[in-house]
Amino acid sequence: MFHAKPKKREKMGVRQSPWVRCQSHLKWIRGRGCAFAGRPGHTCAGPIEAMHVRNGTDGCGGEKPSDFWTFPGCKLMTHIPQTVEGEKAFEREHKADMKQIARDYARQSPHRMKWLSIGRDPEKEGTDRSPKNEWGKIAC
């Protein structure tokens, strides 16, 4: 009688994260002015922080999305309201597309070539053109 060999189980342990972490890009983002500065009804207050866009990006399960999904925002008038109100309500109130804002900053980033070298393109991320496989973690 023939018995098929059972498949080997994947080893447990630390696995690579599919998210791109780039401290140098976050530092660059924090060096920019608030993305909402100059908009009607917005008065900047507090330090500039790197705001991660979560809806429709590669963030899930309590994990922040990749660092190229960030844009600069002042803490008191942008970052805290985005967190408290939720992203969709924040976008409606400010008439903004946060994914597009983050893509625009990623396009301007001096660290963009690092992402492209591993096959991650912020222009195609979160669209039907994005690859469906998992990506390895990169730190830059």
Secondary structure by P-SEA (a helix, b strand, c coil): ccccccccccccccccccbbbbaaaaaaaaaccccccccccccccccccccccccccccccccccccccbbbbbccccaaaaaaacaaaaaaaacccaaaaaaaaaaaccaaaaaaaaccccccccccccccbbbbbbcc
